[in-house]
Amino acid sequence: MKCISVYTDNFEVFSDIFDRVVESPLEENEEQEVEGITISHSGDVPEHYFERMSVKPEVVVMRDKSRGLTILQHGKVFEILLPVSETA
């Protein structure tokens, strides 16, 4: 899974920029600023990362079923976990 980090703890701000963040063509370890909020491609995360994080009481889990992605919110960061298409 590809992980995009959005550095804010404000859900309203996150919601306002969410579509632009998901559609941003970020390279791994690249940072950008969207409406004053720093976003970065944090690389690929293993499947067990979601499982490990979702059981922590301080982590909020949200899903966007139409896009097949998961959002983890903890502390001052939202992490958008996007499925990576396997091409071989």
Secondary structure, DSSP 8 states (H G I E B T S, - for coil): -EEEEE--S-HHHHHHHHHHHHH----TT-EEEETTEEEEEEEE--HHHHHHHHTSTT-EEEEETTTTEEEEEETTEEEEEE------
